[in-house]
Amino acid sequence: MPRALFVAATKQHIGKTTTAVGIVAGLKERFKNVGYIKPVGQQHVAVESKDGVQIRVDKDVRLFKEFFDLTHCDYGDMSPLIIPSGYTKQFLDGEVKKGQQIESIVQAFQRVEAVSDFVVIEGTGHCGVGGIVEMDNARVAALLGVDMVLVCNAGIGSSFDELELNRLLCEKHGVNIKGVILNRVQEDKMEETKRYFEKALSRWKGCQLIGCIPYNSYLHAPAMIDYEKLFRRKICAGQKDRMRHFDKRMLMATSMSRFVNLLQMEEHRNTLWVTDDSRTDLVMALAEHVLACKAAGKDWEGGLILGGSEFDDDGAEPLPAVYTDVKRALMKADFPVLRITHDVTEAMKMMNHYTAKLSADDQRRTSAAADHTKPMLDFEKLLA
């Protein structure tokens, strides 16, 4: 059997990639060359291959290659199959052959394996994702002849139910589940969760609890760069702090006196404020507060999103004369400011439903993910 492990999740937004970062970080302390491959990708980015050709790879491939400096692995081998829009119809119409997919994945894995001491294979979503093109996680793991580790959220009943559904699919394809990693476990329920999950897993032969990762609010707090992606706009001030993360979001729909009082509170030092573009009084007050903090040598790490902004067809900002002074003040205060066309109600709703993901652009969060998850994993069980 290859020295490799397939990492899959029981459902979307579980923290699979975050957990995989911790696994690779720990393996790099034990092996010289750790490889990484994502056989089936969905969200892709453009990168430059070794021979200087522009190719498209899954976004997580770029993250792992750049963060862990996996120079021994080729981009093309790390992301052999991308499923862009329209691919499913091409497959069902017979324009893409199953055999071509298999050949691409197997040969890419063999090349990564040949130059690595250990390979981490990251799946796409839960074990059934990709089934429409006959390349779901369970089939790919069976194809490569590797064991699987399943990542699921904490919680005993519901999490085990989700695990059971994934286990049945793995069993169908003859894939061995080496273990389970629980993510986002509440600190005060850690020991209880471990105890009962180990009891539940005892009915699955050879499957162990490999780790319990506590909840970490920072890893789930979006940075301003995430909001740039969500709203498809670039920040207009504070560009050097695009990676800034925020503890909370607050809608600025209050009186001036109330808002000024809120700004003085320590709990709002790292708040992302959201208000309508027309509330120039509050915006100016915020800019003045930031400048005062800087003058006093105090850290202020908040941000601002302005909803209901107007833009020309070319994306330029047609600022009314009254707003020129506001923009000048924001530029002087130099903190992250994002102007968007959405009204504030719609914007808040979008942000509340948004899940921040690890990305190659935010190395600070990836480093925090590695430091948080790695110590929580039992690598003796993982490598047994």
C-alpha positions in Angstrom: 0.0 0.0 0.0 1.3 3.5 -0.8 2.6 5.7 2.0 -0.4 8.0 1.6 -3.6 9.0 3.3 -6.9 10.3 1.9 -8.6 13.1 3.9 -12.3 13.6 3.3 -15.1 15.3 5.2 -18.6 14.2 6.1 -20.2 17.4 4.6 -19.4 20.9 3.4 -17.8 23.6 5.6 -16.5 21.1 8.1 -12.8 22.3 8.2 -11.3 19.6 6.0 -8.7 21.8 4.5 -7.8 23.3 7.9 -7.4 19.8 9.3 -5.3 18.8 6.2 -3.0 21.7 6.9 -2.4 20.4 10.4 -1.7 16.9 9.1 0.8 18.1 6.5 2.5 20.3 9.1 2.9 17.4 11.4 4.1 15.0 8.7 6.8 17.5 7.6 8.3 17.2 11.0 8.6 13.4 10.4 9.4 13.1 6.7 11.7 15.1 4.4 9.4 15.3 1.4 5.6 15.4 2.0 3.5 15.4 -1.1 0.0 16.8 -1.6 -2.6 16.1 -4.3 -6.2 17.1 -4.7 -7.4 14.6 -7.4 -10.7 16.3 -8.1 -11.0 20.1 -7.8 -13.8 22.5 -8.3 -12.7 26.1 -7.5 -9.6 26.8 -9.6 -7.0 29.5 -9.9 -4.3 30.2 -12.5 -0.7 29.4 -11.7 2.6 29.0 -13.6 4.0 25.5 -14.0 7.7 24.5 -13.9 8.0 25.1 -17.6 6.5 28.5 -17.4 3.1 27.6 -18.8 -0.1 29.1 -17.3 -2.4 26.3 -16.0 -5.4 26.1 -13.8 -5.3 24.2 -10.5 -7.6 23.8 -7.5 -7.2 26.8 -5.2 -6.2 24.5 -2.3 -3.3 23.2 -4.3 -1.8 26.6 -4.6 -2.3 27.1 -0.8 -0.4 23.9 0.1 2.4 24.3 -2.5 3.1 27.9 -1.5 2.7 27.6 2.3 4.6 24.4 2.7 7.1 25.1 -0.1 6.4 21.8 -1.9 9.0 22.4 -4.6 9.4 18.7 -5.3 5.8 18.4 -6.5 4.6 19.8 -9.9 1.4 21.9 -10.0 0.0 19.8 -12.8 0.3 16.6 -10.8 -1.1 18.1 -7.7 -4.4 19.0 -9.4 -5.0 16.4 -12.2 -8.8 16.9 -12.7 -10.7 20.2 -12.5 -14.5 20.2 -12.8 -15.4 23.7 -14.1 -18.8 24.9 -15.1 -20.2 22.7 -17.9 -18.0 19.7 -17.2 -20.8 17.5 -15.9 -22.8 18.0 -19.1 -19.7 17.1 -21.2 -19.2 13.9 -19.2 -22.9 12.9 -19.5 -22.8 13.6 -23.2 -19.8 11.3 -23.6 -17.3 14.1 -24.5 -15.2 13.2 -21.4 -14.4 9.6 -20.9 -14.2 7.9 -17.5 -11.0 6.2 -18.5 -9.4 9.5 -19.2 -10.2 10.8 -15.8 -8.8 7.6 -14.1 -5.6 7.8 -16.1 -5.0 11.4 -15.3 -5.6 10.9 -11.6 -3.6 7.6 -11.2 -0.6 8.8 -13.2 -0.5 12.2 -11.4 -0.6 10.4 -8.0 2.1 8.0 -9.0 4.4 10.9 -10.0 3.8 12.7 -6.7 4.3 9.5 -4.8 7.6 8.8 -6.6 9.2 12.0 -5.3 7.6 12.0 -1.8 8.1 10.1 1.5 4.4 10.5 2.3 1.4 11.9 0.3 -1.7 13.6 1.7 -4.6 13.3 -0.7 -7.4 15.8 -0.1 -10.9 15.0 -1.2 -13.6 17.3 -2.4 -16.4 17.6 0.2 -18.0 14.5 1.5 -17.5 11.0 0.1 -20.2 11.3 -2.4 -19.2 14.6 -4.0 -18.1 14.0 -7.6 -20.4 11.0 -8.0 -22.1 12.5 -11.1 -18.8 12.1 -13.0 -18.0 8.8 -11.2 -15.1 10.3 -9.4 -16.4 10.7 -5.8 -14.0 10.5 -2.9 -14.6 6.9 -2.1 -14.0 5.8 -5.6 -10.8 7.8 -5.9 -9.5 6.4 -2.7 -10.2 2.9 -3.9 -8.6 3.7 -7.2 -5.4 4.8 -5.5 -5.5 2.0 -2.9 -5.2 4.2 0.2 -6.8 4.4 3.6 -9.2 7.3 4.5 -9.5 9.7 7.4 -12.9 11.4 7.9 -13.2 14.9 9.3 -16.5 15.8 11.0 -17.9 18.4 13.3 -18.2 17.7 17.0 -21.5 16.4 18.4 -22.2 12.8 19.2 -25.5 11.8 17.6 -25.7 13.9 14.4 -21.9 13.6 13.7 -22.0 9.9 14.0 -25.0 9.7 11.7 -23.1 11.6 9.0 -20.1 9.4 9.5 -22.2 6.3 9.0 -23.5 7.5 5.6 -19.9 8.1 4.5 -18.7 4.8 5.9 -21.3 2.9 3.9 -20.1 4.5 0.7 -16.5 3.7 1.6 -17.5 0.1 2.4 -19.2 -0.2 -0.9 -15.9 0.6 -2.7 -13.7 -1.4 -0.3 -12.0 1.7 1.3 -10.7 1.3 4.8 -11.4 4.1 7.2 -8.3 4.5 9.3 -9.8 7.0 11.7 -11.9 10.0 12.5 -10.9 13.6 13.4 -13.5 15.7 15.2 -13.3 19.5 14.5 -14.7 22.5 16.3 -15.1 20.7 19.6 -16.3 22.9 22.5 -13.5 23.1 25.1 -15.7 22.3 28.1 -17.0 19.2 26.3 -13.7 17.9 25.0 -13.2 14.9 27.4 -16.9 13.9 27.3 -16.9 14.0 23.4 -13.7 12.0 23.2 -15.0 9.3 25.6 -18.3 8.8 23.9 -16.9 9.0 20.3 -14.3 6.4 21.1 -17.1 4.1 22.4 -19.2 4.7 19.2 -16.2 4.1 16.9 -15.3 0.8 18.7 -18.0 -0.9 16.5 -16.0 -0.1 13.4 -13.1 -2.5 13.2 -9.7 -0.7 12.9 -11.2 2.8 13.0 -9.8 5.1 15.8 -10.4 8.6 17.0 -7.2 10.4 15.7 -7.9 13.8 17.1 -10.3 16.3 18.6 -9.7 19.9 17.5 -11.2 22.7 19.7 -13.2 25.5 18.2 -11.1 28.5 17.2 -12.9 31.8 16.5 -10.0 33.4 14.7 -9.9 30.7 12.0 -13.6 31.4 11.2 -13.3 35.2 11.3 -13.2 36.5 7.7 -10.5 39.0 6.8 -11.1 42.1 4.6 -9.7 40.2 1.7 -12.5 37.7 2.1 -15.1 40.5 1.9 -13.4 41.7 -1.2 -14.1 38.3 -2.8 -17.6 38.2 -1.4 -18.7 41.6 -2.8 -16.3 41.6 -5.8 -14.9 45.0 -4.9 -11.4 46.2 -3.9 -10.8 48.2 -0.8 -10.3 51.9 -1.3 -8.2 52.6 1.8 -5.9 50.7 4.1 -4.6 48.4 1.4 -1.7 47.2 3.6 -4.2 45.7 6.0 -6.3 43.6 3.6 -5.5 40.5 5.7 -6.9 42.0 8.9 -9.4 39.8 10.7 -12.3 41.1 12.7 -13.8 39.7 16.0 -17.3 41.0 15.2 -19.4 43.0 12.8 -21.7 45.8 13.8 -24.3 47.8 11.8 -23.8 51.6 12.3 -27.4 52.7 12.5 -27.4 54.8 15.6 -27.0 58.4 16.8 -23.7 60.1 16.7 -23.3 60.2 20.5 -24.1 56.5 20.8 -21.6 55.6 18.1 -18.9 57.7 19.7 -19.5 55.9 23.0 -19.3 52.5 21.3 -15.9 53.4 19.7 -14.4 54.0 23.1 -15.1 50.5 24.3 -12.2 48.0 24.2 -14.5 45.3 22.9 -14.9 47.2 19.6 -11.1 47.7 19.0 -11.3 44.9 16.3 -14.9 45.5 15.0 -15.9 45.7 11.4 -18.4 48.5 11.1 -21.1 48.5 8.4 -23.1 51.5 7.4 -24.7 53.3 4.5 -22.6 55.4 2.2 -24.8 58.4 3.1 -23.9 58.4 6.8 -20.9 60.7 6.3 -21.2 61.9 9.9 -20.5 58.5 11.4 -17.8 57.8 8.8 -16.0 61.0 9.7 -16.3 60.3 13.4 -14.7 56.9 12.8 -11.9 58.3 10.8 -11.2 60.9 13.5 -11.2 58.1 16.2 -8.7 56.1 14.3 -6.4 59.0 13.9 -6.7 59.8 17.6 -5.8 56.3 18.5 -2.7 56.4 16.3 -1.6 59.7 17.7 -1.9 58.2 21.2 0.1 55.2 20.2 -2.9 52.9 20.6 -3.7 49.9 18.3 -7.0 50.1 16.5 -7.6 47.1 14.3 -11.1 47.6 12.9 -12.5 48.2 9.5 -15.4 49.7 7.6 -17.8 48.6 4.9 -19.9 51.3 3.2 -23.1 50.0 1.6 -25.2 51.6 -1.1 -22.2 53.1 -2.9 -22.5 54.1 -6.6 -20.0 53.2 -9.3 -19.6 54.0 -13.0 -19.8 51.3 -15.5 -16.0 51.1 -15.5 -15.9 50.6 -11.7 -14.8 54.1 -10.9 -16.3 55.9 -7.9 -18.3 59.0 -8.9 -18.0 60.9 -5.6 -20.2 63.9 -4.9 -18.4 67.0 -3.7 -19.4 66.5 -0.1 -17.8 63.1 -0.1 -14.3 64.3 -1.2 -13.5 65.4 2.3 -14.7 62.0 3.7 -12.5 60.1 1.3 -9.5 62.3 2.1 -10.1 61.6 5.8 -10.4 57.8 5.2 -7.1 57.8 3.2 -5.4 59.7 6.0 -6.7 57.4 8.7 -5.4 54.5 6.6 -7.5 51.5 7.8 -9.4 49.0 5.6 -12.4 50.5 3.9 -14.6 48.7 1.4 -17.3 50.5 -0.7 -20.0 48.1 -2.1 -23.2 48.6 -4.1 -25.3 46.3 -1.9 -27.5 48.0 0.7 -26.5 47.4 4.3 -29.3 44.9 5.1 -28.4 42.7 2.1 -24.7 43.0 2.9 -25.2 41.9 6.5 -27.2 39.0 5.4 -24.5 37.9 2.9 -21.8 38.2 5.5 -23.8 36.2 8.1 -24.1 33.3 5.6 -20.5 33.6 4.4 -17.9 30.9 5.4 -14.3 32.1 5.3 -11.9 29.6 3.7 -8.1 29.2 3.9 -6.4 30.8 1.0 -2.8 31.1 -0.4 -3.2 34.9 0.0 -3.7 34.8 3.8 -0.6 33.0 5.1 -1.2 34.3 8.6 -4.5 32.4 8.9 -2.9 29.3 7.4 -0.1 29.4 9.9 -2.6 29.8 12.7 -4.5 26.8 11.4 -1.3 24.7 11.4 -0.4 25.7 14.9 -3.9 25.1 16.2 -4.6 21.7 14.6 -1.3 19.9 14.6 -0.9 19.4 18.4 -4.4 17.9 18.5 -3.6 15.0 16.2 -2.3 11.6 17.2 0.3 11.0 14.5 1.2 7.5 15.9 -2.3 6.4 15.1 -2.3 8.3 11.8 0.8 6.5 10.6 0.2 3.1 12.2 
